[in-house]
Every structure is written in structure tokens, then in C-alpha cells.
Amino acid sequence: MSDLTFLSAAAMAELVRSKKISPVELVSSHLDQIDRLNPKLNAFVEIHADRAVQAARDAEGGIMRGESTGPLHGVPLSVKSSISVAGMRCEAGSRLRAGSVAREDATLVQRLRSAGAIILGTTNAPELLMAWETDNLLYGRTNNPWDLSCTAGGSSGGEAAAIASGMSAGGVGSDGGGSIRVPAHFCGICGLKPTPGRIPSTGHFPVSAGPFALIGVVGPMARTVADLKILFDAMQGPDAGDTCSAPVPVQWPNADEIRKLRVAFFEDDGRTPVTRETRAAVRAAAQALNDAGFEVESFQPPGLEEARELWRKYFVAAGGMLLRPLFMGRELEMSPIMKQFLQSAAAEPVLNAATMLDAWVQRDLLRARFMAGMQRHPIFLCPAAAIPAFRHGERNWQVDGRRVEYLDAWSYAEFFNLLGNPAAVIPIARSSQGLPIGVQIVGRPWREEEVLSVAAALEERCEACRKLPLASSSPAL
């Protein structure tokens, strides 16, 4: 059964279409995997097994009647518990929302169902998504499939753990500062942070509005780049509920067009050091693309430190201002991780109308300069984070003799939330402790198709990618 659950989503759909496996068999094998592994990982917070089996029977009936099938027909997926799935809890890991049940599907969930997907359940997240690890007072912590003593990341840690362990074929996370890409990096899977508005965030909580609308997105997570493509294709498109939405048509470039994209890579940002193994992974990815015929050169774009500082104003300072009032009179229901986040927010310079407006202007000016520079280098390769997955509760690390603090370790992801670039993470290597190491592929806004096409070329070429074993081989499981 576990071999079946570790097929790609594309392979599952093809086997269903060709009647070599039934959707019922596929869903049942995933439910068995959940029964076996979720007690160890705590990735799922709610599973609707009966509904999933009934949906699988309906999908099987459609196949038998010769009805047309979608690209995800019969494929079992999961959804982060901050995204509305009709009849399932949408609590975002907070006691403030305990028992909150979604009345209708988020737009992207509707689109996944239209493509034939079957939703198994929803996955764990830190309280109101404000952390790079997954733990809360409602459901507890999520463990990494490669090492149970380590975090699966946050805030889409439950999604990453579910997918990496074969409990789900793929799914949906959200990302305001690395919350798709860091868990993908930690768990050895693939994830895409799209341009704000490319995939509608309608139905997400917290609501994508104000400063969060400029930096926060929803996006696909899967074990292969090909599956990311299928999920992206199914979910993308304008929606009236997303203030950043735009009618951008899907345009997949051909091989010749992709090879013409110049690639620049940088191993560190000059401020936050990364592990030697992370540096080696970035170099390996750059060499793999060079061997595949891309023009690749070392180049560190200017403005990264300014982007980091501005991101903190949008996410940390403004986020604290928006979330702190929710806990007035209910402070005892706040998780330790949320307390730490609000303490960090309180330590930031106070934002007022003038400073927020200035941050907005400075962000737009920096973004314009950065995008002008991407005319020469439409694709960047860089680390996804400073370190691989860390042990539960850790808050700082020594990297090359220098201390790296918790909020600084994820700046490599945060840059591109502030700037609005699409960015994917795919696994490239493993650390000496056996933990996955991913590399980030960054593109121009609204060019997700270029990012995913380069990621596919890298996945195909990179020897380390092919050698990276699935989490099913982890001694922890």
C-alpha cells in the first residue's frame, strides 16, 4: 500500500484513467497510511474518511460510465487548516477559532474538486500561522517524517509532513514569509509560492487584506514538480474575492524559450550565513542547470537587506498590530509560539500612518529596481533557508562560527514575499544528519510557468534530486 501512496499525483491520475487502479483503492491506501503514521507525525487535524470514500466511489462510477475526467481524477489531496473546506474545521491552529467549521469551499478547493481531486482532510498549522514550526494548543506539534525530534516547519508544516510521508498525494499551503517553501525544504518535497493573486486566496484565514495581501499567498505543495504544475494549473485564475487577482492566462514556455532564461545564483545574502551543505546544494543546482544548457552565473542582487527590513514591518510589526487585539481578555488561550511572535512584534519600531505609508512607498521603489535588474537575470537560485530542519523549540544556531537567530534564518524566503516574486523550492541534497536540503528557484511576477519549467529541468538533471529517498525510508517511520 505504501508504494501506491508514494506515486506521483500524475501517475495516480493516469492509473485511474486507465482503470489499472480504482479511486476507492487509492483513497483507502491513503487512509491506511494515515492510520499508521499520523499518530507519530500529527500532520492531519481532521480526516473525513467516509466522505473521501464516497467521493472515491463517485469518481469510480464516473470512470465506469465513460465520463470525462479531470487531471486529478481520484487523487487524494489535503488542505491546510487555514483554508476553507466545506464541513471541515478551519481553525488556523488557534483556540480563538476552536470548533469553527467552514460553510463552503474556498475558491481553490472548488477548482481542485472540479479537476477530480478528493479531499482527505485538513492539516496542522501554528496559531494563526505566525511561526516557522507547527505547534499549537489545539492539536500539539507536527513532527518531521525524517526525524521526529525535528520540526516539519511552518506554517504549512502539517501539509509538508503529510505529503512527504505518503499520507497525501499533494495539497495546498499558504505563505507570507516562507510558510510553503520552508516546510518543503525541511521535509524534502516541492512547493510553490505564486505571485499574490495568481491563485486566489479567497477562503483563507486570516483574511488576505491590507499588508498581508501584498506578501501573503496560497499555493501548491507536492512531491514532484510535475505535480506542482498540475495543481497550479487547476487552482490558478482570477477570482473576485482576492484583491490582488488579475486575469493572467497560463502560458507554458517551450524548451527553447526556457533555455534562453539567464540564471543567477547566490549562496548567501552577505548577512545571514548558511550551512556549508546548503551552499553546496546551491552550487550543485547551478552546475546542474549549466550542464543542461542554461547560462548560469554567480550574482547577488542588490537590495536584499532592505527587503528583509521592510518585510519585518509588513509581517512582524503590522502583523502584531492586527493580531494582538484578537487576544484582549483571552490572553490565557494564546499559544507559547504566538506569545513569542507578539513579543518580537512589540520589539519592532512602532508603526503609525506615516511610517506605514513610507514602508509602502519604499517597498514599491525597491520592487521596481529589483524587477528592472531581473531583465538580465529572469531566474535566481538561492537557499530556501539558512539551515535544514531544526529540533523542536530551538531558537538560534551556530553556522560557521556565527550565531543565527530564529527570525533571521528564513530571510531567504522573506525577500520574495516582500518583492512579490513567484518562487519554488525543490529538494536537492541531504545534510550529514540525513535531513533534506532544498534550493529556491525565483522568477519574475506572474511568470510561475517559467519558475516551474526551470524547476522541472533542475529536477530532471540533478543527480542529488534523483537520489533523495522518500520519507518512507526514514527510520523514524
MIGU-466699 format. One line per field, with one value per residue (C-alpha): residue in one letter; residue number from 1; x, y, z. Coordinates in steps of 0.05 Angstrom, whole numbers, always signed. Layout:
// MIGU-466699
code c(A|...)
pos c(NUM|...)
c1 c(X|...)
c2 c(Y|...)
c3 c(Z|...)
This chain:
// MIGU-466699
code c(M|S|D|L|T|F|L|S|A|A|A|M|A|E|L|V|R|S|K|K|I|S|P|V|E|L|V|S|S|H|L|D|Q|I|D|R|L|N|P|K|L|N|A|F|V|E|I|H|A|D|R|A|V|Q|A|A|R|D|A|E|G|G|I|M|R|G|E|S|T|G|P|L|H|G|V|P|L|S|V|K|S|S|I|S|V|A|G|M|R|C|E|A|G|S|R|L|R|A|G|S|V|A|R|E|D|A|T|L|V|Q|R|L|R|S|A|G|A|I|I|L|G|T|T|N|A|P|E|L|L|M|A|W|E|T|D|N|L|L|Y|G|R|T|N|N|P|W|D|L|S|C|T|A|G|G|S|S|G|G|E|A|A|A|I|A|S|G|M|S|A|G|G|V|G|S|D|G|G|G|S|I|R|V|P|A|H|F|C|G|I|C|G|L|K|P|T|P|G|R|I|P|S|T|G|H|F|P|V|S|A|G|P|F|A|L|I|G|V|V|G|P|M|A|R|T|V|A|D|L|K|I|L|F|D|A|M|Q|G|P|D|A|G|D|T|C|S|A|P|V|P|V|Q|W|P|N|A|D|E|I|R|K|L|R|V|A|F|F|E|D|D|G|R|T|P|V|T|R|E|T|R|A|A|V|R|A|A|A|Q|A|L|N|D|A|G|F|E|V|E|S|F|Q|P|P|G|L|E|E|A|R|E|L|W|R|K|Y|F|V|A|A|G|G|M|L|L|R|P|L|F|M|G|R|E|L|E|M|S|P|I|M|K|Q|F|L|Q|S|A|A|A|E|P|V|L|N|A|A|T|M|L|D|A|W|V|Q|R|D|L|L|R|A|R|F|M|A|G|M|Q|R|H|P|I|F|L|C|P|A|A|A|I|P|A|F|R|H|G|E|R|N|W|Q|V|D|G|R|R|V|E|Y|L|D|A|W|S|Y|A|E|F|F|N|L|L|G|N|P|A|A|V|I|P|I|A|R|S|S|Q|G|L|P|I|G|V|Q|I|V|G|R|P|W|R|E|E|E|V|L|S|V|A|A|A|L|E|E|R|C|E|A|C|R|K|L|P|L|A|S|S|S|P|A|L)
pos c(1|2|3|4|5|6|7|8|9|10|11|12|13|14|15|16|17|18|19|20|21|22|23|24|25|26|27|28|29|30|31|32|33|34|35|36|37|38|39|40|41|42|43|44|45|46|47|48|49|50|51|52|53|54|55|56|57|58|59|60|61|62|63|64|65|66|67|68|69|70|71|72|73|74|75|76|77|78|79|80|81|82|83|84|85|86|87|88|89|90|91|92|93|94|95|96|97|98|99|100|101|102|103|104|105|106|107|108|109|110|111|112|113|114|115|116|117|118|119|120|121|122|123|124|125|126|127|128|129|130|131|132|133|134|135|136|137|138|139|140|141|142|143|144|145|146|147|148|149|150|151|152|153|154|155|156|157|158|159|160|161|162|163|164|165|166|167|168|169|170|171|172|173|174|175|176|177|178|179|180|181|182|183|184|185|186|187|188|189|190|191|192|193|194|195|196|197|198|199|200|201|202|203|204|205|206|207|208|209|210|211|212|213|214|215|216|217|218|219|220|221|222|223|224|225|226|227|228|229|230|231|232|233|234|235|236|237|238|239|240|241|242|243|244|245|246|247|248|249|250|251|252|253|254|255|256|257|258|259|260|261|262|263|264|265|266|267|268|269|270|271|272|273|274|275|276|277|278|279|280|281|282|283|284|285|286|287|288|289|290|291|292|293|294|295|296|297|298|299|300|301|302|303|304|305|306|307|308|309|310|311|312|313|314|315|316|317|318|319|320|321|322|323|324|325|326|327|328|329|330|331|332|333|334|335|336|337|338|339|340|341|342|343|344|345|346|347|348|349|350|351|352|353|354|355|356|357|358|359|360|361|362|363|364|365|366|367|368|369|370|371|372|373|374|375|376|377|378|379|380|381|382|383|384|385|386|387|388|389|390|391|392|393|394|395|396|397|398|399|400|401|402|403|404|405|406|407|408|409|410|411|412|413|414|415|416|417|418|419|420|421|422|423|424|425|426|427|428|429|430|431|432|433|434|435|436|437|438|439|440|441|442|443|444|445|446|447|448|449|450|451|452|453|454|455|456|457|458|459|460|461|462|463|464|465|466|467|468|469|470|471|472|473|474|475|476|477)
c1 c(+0|+55|+85|+19|+15|+85|+68|+64|-5|+3|+17|-43|-89|-63|-73|-144|-159|-132|-173|-110|-128|-194|-203|-230|-166|-126|-164|-165|-90|-80|-128|-88|-24|-57|-78|-7|+33|-9|-3|+72|+71|+8|+2|-74|-121|-185|-200|-267|-256|-328|-335|-270|-290|-358|-324|-278|-338|-370|-305|-301|-373|-355|-298|-342|-394|-341|-350|-294|-243|-201|-126|-133|-190|-190|-126|-128|-105|-100|-112|-80|-129|-128|-165|-240|-263|-338|-358|-287|-256|-219|-186|-117|-88|-120|-164|-198|-228|-237|-294|-300|-327|-325|-393|-366|-304|-251|-246|-183|-215|-275|-226|-188|-253|-272|-206|-227|-188|-214|-201|-180|-176|-142|-72|-39|-11|+17|-31|-55|+4|+55|+115|+164|+146|+79|+54|-9|-53|-109|-72|+0|+63|+75|+138|+185|+180|+256|+269|+212|+255|+255|+200|+166|+168|+113|+65|+47|+82|+24|+17|+91|+93|+30|+57|+128|+102|+54|-9|-29|-11|-6|-42|-47|-8|-2|+60|+71|+144|+166|+108|+104|+177|+209|+167|+180|+255|+251|+211|+242|+183|+167|+127|+108|+96|+60|+53|-1|-67|-46|-81|-140|-133|-209|-229|-164|-159|-130|-162|-113|-122|-81|-6|-18|-49|+18|+61|+15|-7|-35|+0|+11|+56|+73|+129|+147|+150|+103|+51|+62|+47|-19|-41|-21|-58|-121|-121|-97|-142|-176|-229|-269|-253|-179|-159|-94|-128|-113|-134|-66|-70|-29|+29|+77|+143|+175|+244|+280|+247|+266|+339|+344|+329|+394|+402|+439|+455|+479|+499|+486|+459|+521|+485|+457|+505|+480|+507|+563|+517|+466|+520|+539|+467|+460|+525|+502|+436|+473|+520|+462|+428|+493|+502|+430|+448|+428|+472|+488|+530|+543|+508|+479|+423|+424|+371|+363|+377|+327|+276|+287|+278|+215|+186|+192|+149|+95|+94|+121|+104|+39|+21|+28|-17|-71|-69|-56|-127|-157|-128|-151|-184|-166|-90|-91|-114|-52|-1|+73|+92|+41|+67|+138|+114|+77|+138|+180|+128|+128|+204|+198|+194|+123|+84|+38|+4|+66|+115|+68|+58|+134|+144|+93|+129|+198|+173|+146|+210|+254|+209|+215|+291|+293|+248|+289|+350|+313|+312|+383|+372|+299|+315|+351|+376|+389|+379|+310|+334|+398|+393|+357|+301|+315|+298|+232|+237|+306|+313|+384|+441|+515|+532|+605|+621|+566|+500|+437|+373|+305|+275|+337|+343|+284|+303|+319|+245|+221|+256|+209|+145|+162|+180|+122|+163|+139|+188|+191|+232|+253|+297|+369|+410|+412|+451|+501|+443|+401|+355|+332|+360|+321|+340|+297|+282|+256|+224|+190|+120|+64|+116|+102|+105|+179|+195|+163|+194|+264|+249|+229|+294|+333|+294|+307|+381|+404|+434|+421|+347|+340|+379|+339|+298|+226|+209|+183|+255|+264|+280|+230|+173)
c2 c(+0|+49|+41|+63|+125|+147|+150|+220|+251|+250|+175|+163|+200|+163|+95|+115|+138|+73|+33|+0|+22|+48|+114|+73|+32|+96|+132|+70|+62|+135|+126|+65|+106|+160|+109|+83|+147|+205|+184|+194|+256|+293|+323|+317|+351|+327|+269|+255|+183|+167|+228|+212|+140|+163|+214|+158|+114|+171|+181|+107|+108|+165|+125|+65|+107|+136|+207|+256|+261|+318|+318|+299|+249|+205|+235|+244|+313|+351|+424|+468|+482|+557|+546|+533|+463|+456|+418|+416|+457|+519|+538|+561|+528|+577|+567|+632|+593|+525|+488|+537|+498|+524|+531|+529|+511|+563|+580|+539|+479|+484|+484|+424|+385|+405|+376|+310|+314|+282|+320|+273|+325|+386|+394|+425|+496|+541|+590|+640|+617|+661|+613|+571|+509|+476|+472|+498|+488|+455|+397|+399|+396|+365|+323|+317|+250|+247|+257|+261|+304|+359|+405|+397|+473|+525|+549|+495|+442|+394|+395|+383|+325|+293|+296|+274|+213|+189|+206|+255|+259|+335|+395|+468|+513|+588|+632|+701|+693|+624|+583|+538|+539|+528|+466|+439|+449|+416|+356|+342|+359|+413|+477|+539|+609|+644|+718|+749|+740|+686|+633|+664|+668|+673|+630|+636|+657|+704|+743|+766|+841|+903|+889|+814|+819|+845|+789|+730|+677|+606|+554|+481|+430|+361|+310|+327|+389|+357|+352|+425|+442|+403|+433|+504|+496|+473|+528|+590|+643|+707|+710|+769|+752|+764|+838|+822|+778|+790|+755|+726|+670|+607|+605|+546|+562|+511|+482|+533|+591|+563|+553|+627|+648|+671|+643|+678|+644|+667|+623|+674|+744|+774|+779|+713|+654|+588|+518|+491|+436|+488|+525|+460|+446|+515|+503|+434|+463|+517|+467|+421|+477|+497|+425|+427|+485|+546|+607|+609|+659|+679|+744|+773|+822|+888|+909|+843|+874|+929|+877|+839|+902|+922|+852|+855|+918|+885|+817|+825|+897|+904|+831|+844|+905|+865|+803|+830|+858|+789|+764|+821|+788|+719|+720|+653|+620|+644|+591|+600|+609|+665|+698|+696|+726|+783|+797|+802|+848|+892|+899|+928|+1004|+1028|+1036|+1095|+1122|+1159|+1102|+1051|+1095|+1105|+1029|+1020|+1072|+1043|+973|+995|+1033|+974|+926|+968|+969|+894|+877|+921|+880|+816|+836|+807|+750|+727|+668|+667|+606|+614|+579|+567|+578|+584|+514|+448|+427|+444|+409|+427|+492|+515|+590|+602|+564|+568|+570|+576|+605|+657|+659|+657|+679|+649|+707|+715|+642|+648|+715|+679|+664|+730|+772|+746|+755|+829|+835|+793|+743|+673|+622|+547|+501|+431|+381|+376|+343|+317|+341|+299|+285|+258|+318|+345|+409|+447|+502|+561|+580|+652|+684|+747|+765|+728|+681|+619|+578|+598|+582|+513|+497|+514|+474|+414|+419|+421|+363|+322|+338|+340|+274|+290|+300|+231|+200|+234|+177|+185|+196|+124|+102|+144|+102|+147|+117)
c3 c(+0|+18|-52|-81|-37|-58|-132|-161|-166|-242|-241|-195|-242|-302|-268|-250|-321|-350|-299|-271|-201|-174|-136|-78|-74|-78|-23|+21|+16|+37|+95|+117|+113|+156|+208|+211|+210|+234|+308|+300|+257|+278|+208|+199|+248|+215|+168|+136|+116|+100|+55|+20|+7|-20|-65|-90|-105|-144|-182|-198|-223|-269|-298|-309|-344|-391|-366|-379|-324|-297|-289|-215|-221|-159|-130|-53|-30|+35|+53|+106|+163|+149|+83|+80|+62|+68|+131|+159|+214|+193|+259|+237|+299|+348|+409|+388|+329|+363|+330|+272|+212|+141|+108|+37|-2|-15|-89|-99|-65|-112|-170|-144|-137|-208|-231|-198|-133|-69|-4|+52|+108|+136|+164|+225|+230|+284|+316|+264|+221|+256|+260|+221|+261|+273|+344|+378|+439|+399|+369|+391|+348|+280|+273|+213|+177|+170|+245|+295|+341|+288|+264|+197|+191|+190|+178|+127|+167|+171|+95|+84|+133|+104|+33|+49|+87|+34|+73|+18|-56|-52|-26|-10|+37|+48|+50|+79|+97|+74|+101|+39|+20|+88|+105|+34|+46|+115|+91|+23|-21|-73|-61|-100|-73|-130|-145|-100|-136|-185|-143|-106|-30|-23|+36|+74|+147|+168|+111|+57|+63|+79|+85|+84|+15|-12|+17|+31|-19|-24|-66|-83|-48|-76|-83|-155|-198|-249|-194|-175|-248|-247|-181|-202|-268|-232|-179|-216|-246|-224|-170|-145|-73|-80|-81|-119|-171|-245|-309|-328|-380|-370|-419|-413|-448|-495|-483|-527|-491|-423|-443|-461|-390|-356|-286|-229|-164|-96|-37|+17|+24|+57|+124|+147|+138|+113|+127|+84|+60|+38|-1|-34|-53|-87|-125|-146|-172|-210|-241|-260|-297|-331|-354|-380|-426|-385|-380|-305|-267|-195|-178|-114|-128|-91|-42|-4|+64|+51|+30|+95|+138|+100|+105|+181|+180|+138|+172|+242|+262|+223|+238|+312|+307|+271|+315|+385|+394|+380|+446|+490|+550|+524|+536|+572|+507|+470|+450|+470|+397|+389|+452|+424|+358|+392|+436|+373|+342|+404|+398|+327|+317|+325|+261|+250|+188|+165|+176|+144|+84|+79|+82|+26|-18|-3|-19|-87|-104|-84|-122|-185|-181|-168|-226|-272|-252|-269|-342|-346|-296|-300|-254|-188|-150|-75|-8|+18|+90|+129|+160|+150|+197|+269|+334|+366|+406|+383|+373|+350|+316|+304|+230|+210|+279|+276|+314|+271|+306|+294|+254|+211|+188|+140|+107|+42|+35|+63|+9|-44|-4|+3|-71|-97|-137|-151|-120|-117|-72|-93|-55|-78|-23|+48|+108|+146|+195|+137|+133|+66|+36|-16|-64|-83|-155|-162|-223|-246|-222|-260|-291|-250|-313|-322|-250|-253|-321|-295|-232|-275|-315|-250|-220|-283|-287|-215|-193|-120|-133|-162|-104|-49|-19|+1|+73|+75|+83|+146|+208|+246|+206)
